[in-house]
Amino acid sequence: MNYSDNYYVRTKAYELDSNRLNESLQCDVCIIGAGLSGIATAYYLNKTNPNLKIVILEKNKIGWGASGRNGGQLLHGFSSEDYSSQKHSEDEIKTLWNFTVDAVREVKKNIKDLNIDCDLIEGYLLTSVTKSHDEELKKFIDQLHNQFDYESAQYLSKNQMQDYFDSPYYQSAMYDSECGQIHPLNYCLGLAKELLKNKNCKVYEESEVLSYKHEGKIKIQLTNKLEVIADKMVLCCNAYLDNLNKDLRRKIMPVKTYVSAYTEIPNQVLSNYFKRKITVGDMLFVLNYFRLDGNNNLIFGGGVSYSNIDPINLENSLKKSIRKILPGIEKYNAWCTWSGHVAITANRFPHIGAINKDIYFAQGYSGHGLALTTMVGKMLAQTVISSNSNFPLFEKLQHRNFPGFGVIDTPLLVLAMSYFKLKDFLGLK
Ligand SMILES: Cc1cc2nc3c(=O)[nH]c(=O)nc-3n(C[C@H](O)[C@H](O)[C@H](O)COP(=O)(O)OP(=O)(O)OC[C@H]3O[C@@H](n4cnc5c(N)ncnc54)[C@H](O)[C@@H]3O)c2cc1C
């Protein structure tokens, strides 16, 4: 499939040669999925050992999935910060946190080193809606400073917040000077462009993997009886995995979320809210995430469909939140509105590991993977090269199967999530 229409596809900075697999071949490492997880894994594999023959097989286009249609928010942390049900020591929790901070720094380093044209802007506000959010926020900042020795975040009262961003909807905020925003598709394509400079690395688009067998080597089957034979394989299909591996699929639930891009709001109107170009996310369970980008365009994401049924009018459904957060802006028309699938895990931590010493996987970033995918790719590459199959900290994360896989998982999830939405609505969180 070609790219589905969205702001990033319309403003793409890179055109890479497209290649479809038309002959069977052999390689050292085969990666399935050319989103940021797959591209980053290949990038670091190649950086460590340029002699490796690396093949990426992509069902659609590079960055076609979540990586090329997300909110562009470059954030540290995981989708959940609740480590209480996990089995980590205090030191291990700090190491996990540092991994996410390194992820943001590594993306910025790649952008700088490779001169990737992807509109990086630093500065992020995590905003509170209710009094209890405000208390939670203060505790979180305290934890960052005292437990994690992370000093780039500071608390802002409503008055202080107004120097960055003004909205009647938010009570207070955490300002983080390291997090920020990028054009995600351009980052993904920029990294892929660098990778493809080495003739040992190939990305085949429109090349769907149907199944694989592990018989000494890994035999990967595609349509037209084509086969790729690899020593190692990395599964990076995330929310689009389908039935390629049922055990992995049971650990994630694909849910839809939505984004609109506004390109025609006068700067004078935007400046009522945005005092600078900044990225904002709020603390609601079904969060609103938005930013003013380098071209003064508003990219506004939010909403979620656990049943995977879209609202009748996507643009209008997001405007319900816009009206509360940026009153007056709802009268403008979006340039485009799109949806994408996020793979959530039951505990909201990413699911990363090895099936055996030859097959690895990364999935389930739970809507928080733009920065993490780069660092996870770096970790996967190191592990694949060392033929090690251990991910000590990530293996300790307790990943449960979603109940009723394939039969009643969606209705159960819709029920559970309706409860959290109701809590948001009643301001109970
Ligand atoms: C609307 C939206 C907004 C988001 N906003 C943010 C945000 O602001 N900040 C943030 O941190 N995260 C955000 N995320 C999450 C983030 O985009 C993802 O965590 C991240 O992009 C995951 O990258 P990935 O490479 O693992 O998966 P993907 O980018 O989804 O890539 C998976 C790829 O695998 C391919 N594939 C699947 N099956 C096969 C097969 N059988 N054969 C070959 N190829 C296959 C797919 O075509 C796809 O290209 C958002 C996600 C969405 C959908």
The ligand as a Gaussian input file, in Angstrom:
#p B3LYP/6-31G(d) Opt

LIG

0 1
 C       -1.541000       8.565000      15.624000
 C       -0.333000       8.215000      16.468000
 C        0.245000       9.199000      17.274000
 C        1.381000       8.897000      18.025000
 N        2.019000       9.923000      18.668000
 C        3.198000       9.683000      19.296000
 C        3.945000      10.764000      19.833000
 O        3.587000      11.932000      19.679000
 N        5.080000      10.471000      20.532000
 C        5.518000       9.177000      20.688000
 O        6.527000       8.958000      21.364000
 N        4.862000       8.134000      20.102000
 C        3.735000       8.374000      19.399000
 N        3.080000       7.345000      18.780000
 C        3.677000       5.983000      18.844000
 C        4.871000       5.832000      17.890000
 O        4.558000       6.349000      16.630000
 C        5.211000       4.340000      17.788000
 O        5.474000       3.837000      19.079000
 C        6.416000       4.042000      16.915000
 O        6.341000       4.724000      15.693000
 C        6.503000       2.528000      16.679000
 O        7.424000       2.274000      15.644000
 P        7.548000       0.810000      15.043000
 O        8.599000       0.855000      14.034000
 O        7.707000      -0.146000      16.179000
 O        6.117000       0.497000      14.402000
 P        5.502000       1.032000      13.018000
 O        5.997000       2.383000      12.689000
 O        4.018000       0.865000      13.121000
 O        6.085000       0.057000      11.930000
 C        5.684000      -1.277000      11.761000
 C        5.863000      -1.613000      10.292000
 O        5.763000      -3.021000      10.108000
 C        5.200000      -3.255000       8.833000
 N        4.700000      -4.629000       8.795000
 C        3.748000      -5.177000       9.590000
 N        3.549000      -6.483000       9.262000
 C        4.403000      -6.759000       8.260000
 C        4.648000      -7.938000       7.472000
 N        3.980000      -9.065000       7.680000
 N        5.585000      -7.874000       6.493000
 C        6.303000      -6.725000       6.275000
 N        6.075000      -5.591000       6.979000
 C        5.150000      -5.594000       7.954000
 C        4.111000      -2.189000       8.751000
 O        3.707000      -1.958000       7.414000
 C        4.786000      -0.993000       9.403000
 O        5.405000      -0.142000       8.447000
 C        1.924000       7.583000      18.031000
 C        1.330000       6.600000      17.248000
 C        0.221000       6.898000      16.458000
 C       -0.394000       5.828000      15.613000

